[in-house]
Amino acid sequence: MLTFTDNSTKHMCQVIQEKSNPNLKLRVFVLGGGCAGLQYMFALVEKQCGDDLAFVKRTVSFIVDCISLQYLNNAVIDYRSSIDGSYYIVYTPSTASTCHCGSSFVM
């Protein structure tokens, strides 16, 4: 199960509207790297690949590949705006530890 908050959906709706591209989707994936070993990444894409899973909330599609999905089990994807900037953040109960930046983690 993967949950996308209302804030993450609202932000993607704004991006789609600003770019005048209704085909945009947010890809959420995991790569090796970061200070804790693995890191969450986000990218705007227009198409999904064959092994991708699509999570649709309202009219917004969030795309996750099957390998990344195992690291995102029971995760909540949120969008935050603060003095430090605006960014997507992932909350996962299965991570052993995370970096202070919140974008990298250890399983």
Rosetta blueprint (number, residue, H / E / L):
1 M L
2 L E
3 T E
4 F E
5 T L
6 D H
7 N H
8 S H
9 T H
10 K H
11 H H
12 M H
13 C H
14 Q H
15 V H
16 I H
17 Q H
18 E H
19 K L
20 S L
21 N L
22 P L
23 N L
24 L L
25 K E
26 L E
27 R E
28 V E
29 F E
30 V E
31 L E
32 G E
33 G L
34 G L
35 C L
36 A L
37 G L
38 L E
39 Q E
40 Y E
41 M E
42 F E
43 A E
44 L E
45 V E
46 E L
47 K L
48 Q L
49 C L
50 G L
51 D L
52 D E
53 L E
54 A E
55 F E
56 V E
57 K E
58 R L
59 T L
60 V E
61 S E
62 F E
63 I E
64 V E
65 D E
66 C H
67 I H
68 S H
69 L H
70 Q H
71 Y H
72 L L
73 N L
74 N L
75 A E
76 V E
77 I E
78 D E
79 Y E
80 R E
81 S E
82 S E
83 I L
84 D L
85 G E
86 S E
87 Y E
88 Y E
89 I E
90 V E
91 Y E
92 T L
93 P L
94 S L
95 T L
96 A L
97 S E
98 T E
99 C L
100 H L
101 C L
102 G L
103 S L
104 S E
105 F E
106 V E
107 M L
